[in-house]
Every structure is written in structure tokens, then in C-alpha cells.
Amino acid sequence: MNYEIVTLEEKTVAGICARTNNTSSDMGAVIGELWKRFYNEGVYASIPDKVNEKALGIYTDYAGDEKSDYTVMIACEIAKEALKGEYTIRKIPYGQYGKYSNSYLCGPKRECAIWDQDFG
């Protein structure tokens, strides 16, 4: 898979999370339902202080290898961290990341990138 090394500034994001793994038979449903909830139940619309209109799919908190549990977060970058309530707040640290284009995940008509710090 081709990628480029890019530097990202620190970002604060707010959104919703679920925990799954790649060997779970319901992994696709867990992630799909999270996206549905994000848009259809008004989570996206209710997040204040968005930096832009982009929604981010973030995969984090891996318990081990590619078969282990991880957290999926659907979020928006926000300007400040003063949100309260049902949102999970995370910081994406400043640093160098590998930027992977992935039309398989996003479809041919969507712009998408996967960011990964473990590109060495």
C-alpha cells in the first residue's frame, strides 16, 4: 500500500465510540451502527465548535495485534475542549503520520485518508 509521510498538528476531537475487533462476526455491524448513530441520531449536528465539516473515523486503543480489540471513534475536530455530556473527547497528538489513500473503505467518490503513526 502506498503512503506519504505527513506532519499533523495536534487536534482535539469529539464524538462517539465503540469497542470491537477484526475477528468478531459483528465487527461490520458495530462500526456501521456507530456511523448511523453519528448521523441519524443527531450526534454530528449537535457537536459545537467544529473546525470544519469533516467527520473522522479513528481507530485507536489497540489491545495487541490486528486480531485484538480496538476502539472505533467517529468524531469531528473541535476548536475547544469545553464540551460536556455524551461525547468522548480525545487529542490526536502532533507528529509524523503515514497518510494512506483508501478508496476501498471510502468508495470511489469520497475523499478519504487513513493516518497511522506506525509506518516504520
GISULZI-V191205 format. One record per residue. RES is the residue in one letter. NEAR is the number of other C-alpha atoms within 8 Angstrom. Layout:
res=RES near=NEAR
res=RES near=NEAR
This chain:
res=M near=3
res=N near=5
res=Y near=8
res=E near=7
res=I near=8
res=V near=8
res=T near=8
res=L near=9
res=E near=7
res=E near=9
res=K near=10
res=T near=13
res=V near=12
res=A near=13
res=G near=15
res=I near=12
res=C near=10
res=A near=10
res=R near=8
res=T near=11
res=N near=11
res=N near=9
res=T near=6
res=S near=7
res=S near=5
res=D near=6
res=M near=11
res=G near=7
res=A near=7
res=V near=10
res=I near=10
res=G near=8
res=E near=8
res=L near=12
res=W near=9
res=K near=9
res=R near=10
res=F near=13
res=Y near=10
res=N near=7
res=E near=7
res=G near=9
res=V near=11
res=Y near=11
res=A near=7
res=S near=6
res=I near=10
res=P near=7
res=D near=7
res=K near=10
res=V near=8
res=N near=6
res=E near=6
res=K near=6
res=A near=9
res=L near=9
res=G near=8
res=I near=8
res=Y near=8
res=T near=8
res=D near=6
res=Y near=9
res=A near=7
res=G near=7
res=D near=6
res=E near=6
res=K near=8
res=S near=10
res=D near=11
res=Y near=12
res=T near=12
res=V near=13
res=M near=13
res=I near=14
res=A near=13
res=C near=16
res=E near=14
res=I near=13
res=A near=8
res=K near=7
res=E near=7
res=A near=4
res=L near=7
res=K near=5
res=G near=4
res=E near=5
res=Y near=9
res=T near=8
res=I near=9
res=R near=7
res=K near=8
res=I near=8
res=P near=8
res=Y near=9
res=G near=9
res=Q near=9
res=Y near=13
res=G near=14
res=K near=12
res=Y near=11
res=S near=9
res=N near=9
res=S near=10
res=Y near=6
res=L near=5
res=C near=10
res=G near=7
res=P near=6
res=K near=5
res=R near=7
res=E near=6
res=C near=8
res=A near=8
res=I near=9
res=W near=8
res=D near=8
res=Q near=8
res=D near=6
res=F near=6
res=G near=2
